[in-house]
């Protein structure tokens, strides 16, 4: 199938509004006026996302926090050519699920998570890490599925840059205390409970 994207370029950069009528079945983001097109996530990716949503929602509830983990949701990226990104998961105040906003801002988000495969390691570990730090998201996790065993890397925003706080390998549960207490073993993100 051929998708006709129209005449866009430096004089007419892409906007979020331009993506509303594009074909379904893809995920779209805009970076510096350029359209990024990604395939829909693979079943393994979605399974890990669902496991993380449940894990984080249960942990937030145990901590007495009125937050929820959802995704993907669009996040405003301001700049000369405003764009947006769609993290795989975000933890946000529950009140934001009631609508009334067009795009989330970095300050709306407590935690952003990307689940990465072999085709997205550079984008998630470098590019999105810089973008999310630049808009002030305080915590960023990357779940790496590009290796023989899954791994979770947890970052915290310190003086405008993400500092690695945890690098969790499969097989050993680790308790992460920020942004709230949650115990995670990356191996269990891919396995059903027995």
C-alpha angles and dihedrals in degrees: 000000000000119000116204109213100182129225109325128151143116092320094044110029122188118267130195089252089060090060096056094085098041118116119282121241095064134081117232132200132170122223120181091337094310122119116234116199122195132179117249111273120274119250092256090055092050092047091054090047091053092048091050092048091055093043094050095042091052092047093048091049090050088052091051093243122148095220134116134201116227139153162263095355127162119252124197116243107193123204143106087308103029115216142163140233129205111214114204089240136006131186109218138163109282091235089070090066088069091075129233097127132091099201132006117241126219089255091058091061126080096180133010121196131194122191106207136198130185093285096055108038096109093043094050100036098042116010100039091038089060093043095050092046089050092057094046105251101164099211131032128182129189119197107201116210093165094091134068090264126030118254134192120211116192121199131189124203110244121173092340097312134086116249119198110245102169136018103188120193124202116270101037120076115221128194113227113196101192133104080006135332114285131155115215138176111187090213091065091055088072100039131074116233114258 
